[in-house]
């Protein structure tokens, strides 16, 4: 399972808020909800987050084996 726990840590470090993602960068609230729930998102969203946060993919997501 892919989880986005690291995203929230990286956002805090980079002083990025969910509000900024939605209002300034046009991310939909539904995308934020999917990230919070560790649901599927597309590679465009991953790319956009990496660009905005100036980070690597592994800074926002990781794979954890299902129990």
VOMAR-845475 format. One record per residue: residue number from 1; residue in one letter; x, y, z of N, C-alpha, C in turn. Coordinates in Angstrom, 1 decimal. Atoms other than C-alpha are relative to their C-alpha. Layout:
N
<site><nr>NUM</nr><rest>A</rest><n_X>X</n_X><n_Y>Y</n_Y><n_Z>Z</n_Z><ca_X>X</ca_X><ca_Y>Y</ca_Y><ca_Z>Z</ca_Z><c_X>X</c_X><c_Y>Y</c_Y><c_Z>Z</c_Z></site>
...
END
This chain:
67
<site><nr>1</nr><rest>X</rest><n_X>0.8</n_X><n_Y>-1.2</n_Y><n_Z>0.0</n_Z><ca_X>0.0</ca_X><ca_Y>0.0</ca_Y><ca_Z>0.0</ca_Z><c_X>0.9</c_X><c_Y>1.2</c_Y><c_Z>0.0</c_Z></site>
<site><nr>2</nr><rest>X</rest><n_X>-0.7</n_X><n_Y>-1.3</n_Y><n_Z>0.1</n_Z><ca_X>1.3</ca_X><ca_Y>3.5</ca_Y><ca_Z>-0.9</ca_Z><c_X>-0.7</c_X><c_Y>0.9</c_Y><c_Z>1.1</c_Z></site>
<site><nr>3</nr><rest>X</rest><n_X>0.5</n_X><n_Y>-0.9</n_Y><n_Z>-1.1</n_Z><ca_X>0.9</ca_X><ca_Y>5.9</ca_Y><ca_Z>2.1</ca_Z><c_X>0.7</c_X><c_Y>1.4</c_Y><c_Z>-0.2</c_Z></site>
<site><nr>4</nr><rest>X</rest><n_X>-0.5</n_X><n_Y>-1.4</n_Y><n_Z>0.2</n_Z><ca_X>1.4</ca_X><ca_Y>9.7</ca_Y><ca_Z>2.1</ca_Z><c_X>0.3</c_X><c_Y>0.7</c_Y><c_Z>1.3</c_Z></site>
<site><nr>5</nr><rest>X</rest><n_X>-0.3</n_X><n_Y>-0.6</n_Y><n_Z>-1.3</n_Z><ca_X>2.4</ca_X><ca_Y>10.2</ca_Y><ca_Z>5.7</ca_Z><c_X>1.2</c_X><c_Y>1.0</c_Y><c_Z>-0.1</c_Z></site>
<site><nr>6</nr><rest>X</rest><n_X>-1.2</n_X><n_Y>-0.9</n_Y><n_Z>0.2</n_Z><ca_X>5.7</ca_X><ca_Y>11.8</ca_Y><ca_Z>4.6</ca_Z><c_X>-0.4</c_X><c_Y>1.3</c_Y><c_Z>-0.6</c_Z></site>
<site><nr>7</nr><rest>X</rest><n_X>0.4</n_X><n_Y>-1.3</n_Y><n_Z>0.7</n_Z><ca_X>3.8</ca_X><ca_Y>14.4</ca_Y><ca_Z>2.5</ca_Z><c_X>-0.3</c_X><c_Y>1.0</c_Y><c_Z>1.1</c_Z></site>
<site><nr>8</nr><rest>X</rest><n_X>0.4</n_X><n_Y>-1.0</n_Y><n_Z>-1.0</n_Z><ca_X>2.4</ca_X><ca_Y>16.1</ca_Y><ca_Z>5.6</ca_Z><c_X>1.2</c_X><c_Y>0.5</c_Y><c_Z>0.8</c_Z></site>
<site><nr>9</nr><rest>X</rest><n_X>-1.3</n_X><n_Y>-0.4</n_Y><n_Z>-0.6</n_Z><ca_X>5.9</ca_X><ca_Y>16.2</ca_Y><ca_Z>7.2</ca_Z><c_X>0.7</c_X><c_Y>1.0</c_Y><c_Z>-0.9</c_Z></site>
<site><nr>10</nr><rest>X</rest><n_X>-0.7</n_X><n_Y>-0.8</n_Y><n_Z>0.9</n_Z><ca_X>7.4</ca_X><ca_Y>17.6</ca_Y><ca_Z>4.1</ca_Z><c_X>-0.7</c_X><c_Y>1.4</c_Y><c_Z>-0.2</c_Z></site>
<site><nr>11</nr><rest>X</rest><n_X>0.7</n_X><n_Y>-1.3</n_Y><n_Z>0.1</n_Z><ca_X>4.7</ca_X><ca_Y>20.2</ca_Y><ca_Z>3.7</ca_Z><c_X>0.3</c_X><c_Y>0.9</c_Y><c_Z>1.2</c_Z></site>
<site><nr>12</nr><rest>X</rest><n_X>-0.3</n_X><n_Y>-0.8</n_Y><n_Z>-1.1</n_Z><ca_X>5.3</ca_X><ca_Y>21.4</ca_Y><ca_Z>7.2</ca_Z><c_X>1.4</c_X><c_Y>0.6</c_Y><c_Z>0.0</c_Z></site>
<site><nr>13</nr><rest>X</rest><n_X>-1.4</n_X><n_Y>-0.4</n_Y><n_Z>0.1</n_Z><ca_X>9.0</ca_X><ca_Y>21.6</ca_Y><ca_Z>6.7</ca_Z><c_X>0.1</c_X><c_Y>1.1</c_Y><c_Z>-1.1</c_Z></site>
<site><nr>14</nr><rest>X</rest><n_X>-0.1</n_X><n_Y>-1.0</n_Y><n_Z>1.1</n_Z><ca_X>8.5</ca_X><ca_Y>23.6</ca_Y><ca_Z>3.4</ca_Z><c_X>-1.0</c_X><c_Y>1.1</c_Y><c_Z>0.2</c_Z></site>
<site><nr>15</nr><rest>X</rest><n_X>1.0</n_X><n_Y>-1.0</n_Y><n_Z>-0.3</n_Z><ca_X>5.8</ca_X><ca_Y>25.8</ca_Y><ca_Z>5.0</ca_Z><c_X>-1.1</c_X><c_Y>0.1</c_Y><c_Z>-1.1</c_Z></site>
<site><nr>16</nr><rest>X</rest><n_X>1.1</n_X><n_Y>0.1</n_Y><n_Z>0.9</n_Z><ca_X>3.1</ca_X><ca_Y>24.6</ca_Y><ca_Z>2.6</ca_Z><c_X>-1.2</c_X><c_Y>-0.5</c_Y><c_Z>0.7</c_Z></site>
<site><nr>17</nr><rest>X</rest><n_X>1.3</n_X><n_Y>0.4</n_Y><n_Z>-0.6</n_Z><ca_X>-0.5</ca_X><ca_Y>24.4</ca_Y><ca_Z>3.7</ca_Z><c_X>-0.9</c_X><c_Y>-0.6</c_Y><c_Z>-1.0</c_Z></site>
<site><nr>18</nr><rest>X</rest><n_X>1.1</n_X><n_Y>0.5</n_Y><n_Z>0.9</n_Z><ca_X>-3.5</ca_X><ca_Y>22.5</ca_Y><ca_Z>2.3</ca_Z><c_X>-0.7</c_X><c_Y>1.2</c_Y><c_Z>-0.7</c_Z></site>
<site><nr>19</nr><rest>X</rest><n_X>0.7</n_X><n_Y>-1.2</n_Y><n_Z>0.6</n_Z><ca_X>-5.1</ca_X><ca_Y>25.9</ca_Y><ca_Z>1.8</ca_Z><c_X>0.8</c_X><c_Y>0.6</c_Y><c_Z>-1.2</c_Z></site>
<site><nr>20</nr><rest>X</rest><n_X>-0.8</n_X><n_Y>-0.5</n_Y><n_Z>1.2</n_Z><ca_X>-2.2</ca_X><ca_Y>27.1</ca_Y><ca_Z>-0.4</ca_Z><c_X>-0.1</c_X><c_Y>-0.9</c_Y><c_Z>-1.2</c_Z></site>
<site><nr>21</nr><rest>X</rest><n_X>0.1</n_X><n_Y>1.0</n_Y><n_Z>1.1</n_Z><ca_X>-2.4</ca_X><ca_Y>23.9</ca_Y><ca_Z>-2.4</ca_Z><c_X>-1.3</c_X><c_Y>0.2</c_Y><c_Z>-0.8</c_Z></site>
<site><nr>22</nr><rest>X</rest><n_X>1.3</n_X><n_Y>-0.1</n_Y><n_Z>0.6</n_Z><ca_X>-6.0</ca_X><ca_Y>24.5</ca_Y><ca_Z>-3.1</ca_Z><c_X>-0.2</c_X><c_Y>1.4</c_Y><c_Z>-0.6</c_Z></site>
<site><nr>23</nr><rest>X</rest><n_X>0.3</n_X><n_Y>-1.3</n_Y><n_Z>0.5</n_Z><ca_X>-6.2</ca_X><ca_Y>28.3</ca_Y><ca_Z>-3.5</ca_Z><c_X>1.0</c_X><c_Y>0.6</c_Y><c_Z>-0.9</c_Z></site>
<site><nr>24</nr><rest>X</rest><n_X>-1.1</n_X><n_Y>-0.6</n_Y><n_Z>0.8</n_Z><ca_X>-2.8</ca_X><ca_Y>29.3</ca_Y><ca_Z>-4.9</ca_Z><c_X>0.4</c_X><c_Y>-0.9</c_Y><c_Z>-1.2</c_Z></site>
<site><nr>25</nr><rest>X</rest><n_X>-0.5</n_X><n_Y>0.9</n_Y><n_Z>1.0</n_Z><ca_X>-1.9</ca_X><ca_Y>26.2</ca_Y><ca_Z>-6.9</ca_Z><c_X>-1.1</c_X><c_Y>-0.9</c_Y><c_Z>-0.7</c_Z></site>
<site><nr>26</nr><rest>X</rest><n_X>1.1</n_X><n_Y>0.6</n_Y><n_Z>0.8</n_Z><ca_X>-5.4</ca_X><ca_Y>24.9</ca_Y><ca_Z>-8.0</ca_Z><c_X>-0.2</c_X><c_Y>-1.5</c_Y><c_Z>0.2</c_Z></site>
<site><nr>27</nr><rest>X</rest><n_X>0.2</n_X><n_Y>1.4</n_Y><n_Z>-0.3</n_Z><ca_X>-5.3</ca_X><ca_Y>21.5</ca_Y><ca_Z>-6.4</ca_Z><c_X>-1.5</c_X><c_Y>-0.1</c_Y><c_Z>0.5</c_Z></site>
<site><nr>28</nr><rest>X</rest><n_X>1.4</n_X><n_Y>0.1</n_Y><n_Z>-0.5</n_Z><ca_X>-8.8</ca_X><ca_Y>20.2</ca_Y><ca_Z>-5.8</ca_Z><c_X>-0.1</c_X><c_Y>-0.6</c_Y><c_Z>1.4</c_Z></site>
<site><nr>29</nr><rest>X</rest><n_X>0.2</n_X><n_Y>0.5</n_Y><n_Z>-1.3</n_Z><ca_X>-10.1</ca_X><ca_Y>19.5</ca_Y><ca_Z>-2.3</ca_Z><c_X>-0.1</c_X><c_Y>-1.5</c_Y><c_Z>0.0</c_Z></site>
<site><nr>30</nr><rest>X</rest><n_X>0.1</n_X><n_Y>1.4</n_Y><n_Z>0.1</n_Z><ca_X>-10.9</ca_X><ca_Y>16.0</ca_Y><ca_Z>-3.5</ca_Z><c_X>1.3</c_X><c_Y>-0.7</c_Y><c_Z>-0.1</c_Z></site>
<site><nr>31</nr><rest>X</rest><n_X>-1.4</n_X><n_Y>0.6</n_Y><n_Z>0.1</n_Z><ca_X>-7.2</ca_X><ca_Y>15.3</ca_Y><ca_Z>-4.3</ca_Z><c_X>0.6</c_X><c_Y>0.0</c_Y><c_Z>1.4</c_Z></site>
<site><nr>32</nr><rest>X</rest><n_X>-0.5</n_X><n_Y>0.0</n_Y><n_Z>-1.4</n_Z><ca_X>-6.3</ca_X><ca_Y>16.4</ca_Y><ca_Z>-0.7</ca_Z><c_X>-0.6</c_X><c_Y>-1.1</c_Y><c_Z>0.8</c_Z></site>
<site><nr>33</nr><rest>X</rest><n_X>0.7</n_X><n_Y>1.0</n_Y><n_Z>-0.7</n_Z><ca_X>-8.9</ca_X><ca_Y>14.1</ca_Y><ca_Z>0.6</ca_Z><c_X>0.5</c_X><c_Y>-1.4</c_Y><c_Z>-0.3</c_Z></site>
<site><nr>34</nr><rest>X</rest><n_X>-0.5</n_X><n_Y>1.3</n_Y><n_Z>0.4</n_Z><ca_X>-7.6</ca_X><ca_Y>11.1</ca_Y><ca_Z>-1.4</ca_Z><c_X>1.4</c_X><c_Y>-0.2</c_Y><c_Z>0.6</c_Z></site>
<site><nr>35</nr><rest>X</rest><n_X>-1.3</n_X><n_Y>0.1</n_Y><n_Z>-0.7</n_Z><ca_X>-4.1</ca_X><ca_Y>11.9</ca_Y><ca_Z>-0.1</ca_Z><c_X>-0.1</c_X><c_Y>-0.4</c_Y><c_Z>1.5</c_Z></site>
<site><nr>36</nr><rest>X</rest><n_X>0.2</n_X><n_Y>0.3</n_Y><n_Z>-1.5</n_Z><ca_X>-5.3</ca_X><ca_Y>11.9</ca_Y><ca_Z>3.5</ca_Z><c_X>-0.4</c_X><c_Y>-1.4</c_Y><c_Z>0.2</c_Z></site>
<site><nr>37</nr><rest>X</rest><n_X>0.5</n_X><n_Y>1.4</n_Y><n_Z>-0.2</n_Z><ca_X>-7.0</ca_X><ca_Y>8.6</ca_Y><ca_Z>3.0</ca_Z><c_X>0.9</c_X><c_Y>-1.1</c_Y><c_Z>-0.6</c_Z></site>
<site><nr>38</nr><rest>X</rest><n_X>-1.0</n_X><n_Y>0.9</n_Y><n_Z>0.6</n_Z><ca_X>-4.0</ca_X><ca_Y>7.1</ca_Y><ca_Z>1.2</ca_Z><c_X>-0.7</c_X><c_Y>-0.8</c_Y><c_Z>-1.2</c_Z></site>
<site><nr>39</nr><rest>X</rest><n_X>0.7</n_X><n_Y>0.5</n_Y><n_Z>1.2</n_Z><ca_X>-6.2</ca_X><ca_Y>6.5</ca_Y><ca_Z>-1.9</ca_Z><c_X>0.8</c_X><c_Y>0.2</c_Y><c_Z>-1.2</c_Z></site>
<site><nr>40</nr><rest>X</rest><n_X>-0.7</n_X><n_Y>-0.1</n_Y><n_Z>1.3</n_Z><ca_X>-5.1</ca_X><ca_Y>6.3</ca_Y><ca_Z>-5.5</ca_Z><c_X>0.0</c_X><c_Y>1.5</c_Y><c_Z>-0.5</c_Z></site>
<site><nr>41</nr><rest>X</rest><n_X>-0.2</n_X><n_Y>-1.3</n_Y><n_Z>0.6</n_Z><ca_X>-3.8</ca_X><ca_Y>9.5</ca_Y><ca_Z>-7.1</ca_Z><c_X>0.8</c_X><c_Y>-0.2</c_Y><c_Z>-1.3</c_Z></site>
<site><nr>42</nr><rest>X</rest><n_X>-0.8</n_X><n_Y>0.2</n_Y><n_Z>1.3</n_Z><ca_X>-2.3</ca_X><ca_Y>10.0</ca_Y><ca_Z>-10.6</ca_Z><c_X>1.4</c_X><c_Y>0.5</c_Y><c_Z>0.1</c_Z></site>
<site><nr>43</nr><rest>X</rest><n_X>-1.4</n_X><n_Y>-0.4</n_Y><n_Z>0.0</n_Z><ca_X>1.3</ca_X><ca_Y>10.6</ca_Y><ca_Z>-11.5</ca_Z><c_X>0.1</c_X><c_Y>1.5</c_Y><c_Z>-0.2</c_Z></site>
<site><nr>44</nr><rest>X</rest><n_X>-0.1</n_X><n_Y>-1.5</n_Y><n_Z>0.2</n_Z><ca_X>0.5</ca_X><ca_Y>14.2</ca_Y><ca_Z>-12.5</ca_Z><c_X>-0.1</c_X><c_Y>0.7</c_Y><c_Z>1.4</c_Z></site>
<site><nr>45</nr><rest>X</rest><n_X>0.1</n_X><n_Y>-0.6</n_Y><n_Z>-1.3</n_Z><ca_X>-0.5</ca_X><ca_Y>15.0</ca_Y><ca_Z>-8.9</ca_Z><c_X>1.3</c_X><c_Y>-0.2</c_Y><c_Z>0.8</c_Z></site>
<site><nr>46</nr><rest>X</rest><n_X>-1.3</n_X><n_Y>0.2</n_Y><n_Z>-0.6</n_Z><ca_X>2.7</ca_X><ca_Y>13.4</ca_Y><ca_Z>-7.6</ca_Z><c_X>1.1</c_X><c_Y>0.9</c_Y><c_Z>-0.5</c_Z></site>
<site><nr>47</nr><rest>X</rest><n_X>-1.0</n_X><n_Y>-0.8</n_Y><n_Z>0.7</n_Z><ca_X>4.8</ca_X><ca_Y>15.3</ca_Y><ca_Z>-10.1</ca_Z><c_X>-0.2</c_X><c_Y>1.5</c_Y><c_Z>0.5</c_Z></site>
<site><nr>48</nr><rest>X</rest><n_X>0.3</n_X><n_Y>-1.4</n_Y><n_Z>-0.5</n_Z><ca_X>3.0</ca_X><ca_Y>18.6</ca_Y><ca_Z>-9.1</ca_Z><c_X>0.5</c_X><c_Y>0.2</c_Y><c_Z>1.4</c_Z></site>
<site><nr>49</nr><rest>X</rest><n_X>-0.4</n_X><n_Y>-0.1</n_Y><n_Z>-1.4</n_Z><ca_X>3.6</ca_X><ca_Y>18.0</ca_Y><ca_Z>-5.4</ca_Z><c_X>1.5</c_X><c_Y>0.1</c_Y><c_Z>0.1</c_Z></site>
<site><nr>50</nr><rest>X</rest><n_X>-1.5</n_X><n_Y>-0.1</n_Y><n_Z>-0.1</n_Z><ca_X>7.3</ca_X><ca_Y>17.3</ca_Y><ca_Z>-6.0</ca_Z><c_X>0.6</c_X><c_Y>1.3</c_Y><c_Z>-0.5</c_Z></site>
<site><nr>51</nr><rest>X</rest><n_X>-0.5</n_X><n_Y>-1.3</n_Y><n_Z>0.5</n_Z><ca_X>7.7</ca_X><ca_Y>20.5</ca_Y><ca_Z>-8.1</ca_Z><c_X>-0.3</c_X><c_Y>1.1</c_Y><c_Z>1.0</c_Z></site>
<site><nr>52</nr><rest>X</rest><n_X>0.4</n_X><n_Y>-1.1</n_Y><n_Z>-0.9</n_Z><ca_X>5.8</ca_X><ca_Y>22.7</ca_Y><ca_Z>-5.6</ca_Z><c_X>0.9</c_X><c_Y>-0.1</c_Y><c_Z>1.3</c_Z></site>
<site><nr>53</nr><rest>X</rest><n_X>-0.7</n_X><n_Y>0.1</n_Y><n_Z>-1.3</n_Z><ca_X>7.7</ca_X><ca_Y>21.3</ca_Y><ca_Z>-2.6</ca_Z><c_X>1.5</c_X><c_Y>-0.2</c_Y><c_Z>-0.2</c_Z></site>
<site><nr>54</nr><rest>X</rest><n_X>-1.4</n_X><n_Y>0.1</n_Y><n_Z>0.3</n_Z><ca_X>11.0</ca_X><ca_Y>21.0</ca_Y><ca_Z>-4.4</ca_Z><c_X>0.6</c_X><c_Y>-1.2</c_Y><c_Z>0.8</c_Z></site>
<site><nr>55</nr><rest>X</rest><n_X>-0.4</n_X><n_Y>1.2</n_Y><n_Z>-0.7</n_Z><ca_X>11.4</ca_X><ca_Y>17.4</ca_Y><ca_Z>-3.2</ca_Z><c_X>0.0</c_X><c_Y>-1.2</c_Y><c_Z>-0.9</c_Z></site>
<site><nr>56</nr><rest>X</rest><n_X>0.0</n_X><n_Y>1.3</n_Y><n_Z>0.8</n_Z><ca_X>11.8</ca_X><ca_Y>13.8</ca_Y><ca_Z>-4.3</ca_Z><c_X>-1.3</c_X><c_Y>-0.8</c_Y><c_Z>0.4</c_Z></site>
<site><nr>57</nr><rest>X</rest><n_X>1.2</n_X><n_Y>0.9</n_Y><n_Z>-0.2</n_Z><ca_X>9.0</ca_X><ca_Y>11.2</ca_Y><ca_Z>-4.6</ca_Z><c_X>0.0</c_X><c_Y>-0.6</c_Y><c_Z>1.4</c_Z></site>
<site><nr>58</nr><rest>X</rest><n_X>-0.1</n_X><n_Y>0.7</n_Y><n_Z>-1.3</n_Z><ca_X>10.2</ca_X><ca_Y>9.4</ca_Y><ca_Z>-1.5</ca_Z><c_X>-0.1</c_X><c_Y>1.0</c_Y><c_Z>1.2</c_Z></site>
<site><nr>59</nr><rest>X</rest><n_X>0.3</n_X><n_Y>-0.9</n_Y><n_Z>-1.1</n_Z><ca_X>9.8</ca_X><ca_Y>12.6</ca_Y><ca_Z>0.5</ca_Z><c_X>-1.5</c_X><c_Y>0.2</c_Y><c_Z>0.2</c_Z></site>
<site><nr>60</nr><rest>X</rest><n_X>1.5</n_X><n_Y>-0.2</n_Y><n_Z>-0.2</n_Z><ca_X>6.0</ca_X><ca_Y>12.5</ca_Y><ca_Z>0.0</ca_Z><c_X>-0.8</c_X><c_Y>-1.3</c_Y><c_Z>0.1</c_Z></site>
<site><nr>61</nr><rest>X</rest><n_X>0.7</n_X><n_Y>1.3</n_Y><n_Z>0.0</n_Z><ca_X>5.1</ca_X><ca_Y>8.8</ca_Y><ca_Z>-0.3</ca_Z><c_X>1.0</c_X><c_Y>-1.2</c_Y><c_Z>0.3</c_Z></site>
<site><nr>62</nr><rest>X</rest><n_X>-0.8</n_X><n_Y>1.2</n_Y><n_Z>-0.2</n_Z><ca_X>6.3</ca_X><ca_Y>5.3</ca_Y><ca_Z>0.6</ca_Z><c_X>-0.9</c_X><c_Y>-1.2</c_Y><c_Z>-0.1</c_Z></site>
<site><nr>63</nr><rest>X</rest><n_X>0.7</n_X><n_Y>1.3</n_Y><n_Z>0.1</n_Z><ca_X>5.3</ca_X><ca_Y>1.7</ca_Y><ca_Z>0.1</ca_Z><c_X>0.1</c_X><c_Y>-0.7</c_Y><c_Z>1.3</c_Z></site>
<site><nr>64</nr><rest>X</rest><n_X>0.1</n_X><n_Y>0.8</n_Y><n_Z>-1.2</n_Z><ca_X>4.2</ca_X><ca_Y>-0.3</ca_Y><ca_Z>3.1</ca_Z><c_X>-0.7</c_X><c_Y>-1.3</c_Y><c_Z>-0.3</c_Z></site>
<site><nr>65</nr><rest>X</rest><n_X>0.7</n_X><n_Y>1.3</n_Y><n_Z>0.3</n_Z><ca_X>3.4</ca_X><ca_Y>-4.0</ca_Y><ca_Z>2.8</ca_Z><c_X>-1.3</c_X><c_Y>-0.1</c_Y><c_Z>0.8</c_Z></site>
<site><nr>66</nr><rest>X</rest><n_X>1.3</n_X><n_Y>0.3</n_Y><n_Z>-0.7</n_Z><ca_X>-0.2</ca_X><ca_Y>-4.8</ca_Y><ca_Z>3.6</ca_Z><c_X>0.1</c_X><c_Y>-1.0</c_Y><c_Z>1.1</c_Z></site>
<site><nr>67</nr><rest>X</rest><n_X>-0.1</n_X><n_Y>1.0</n_Y><n_Z>-1.0</n_Z><ca_X>-0.7</ca_X><ca_Y>-6.7</ca_Y><ca_Z>6.8</ca_Z><c_X>-0.9</c_X><c_Y>-1.1</c_Y><c_Z>-0.2</c_Z></site>
END
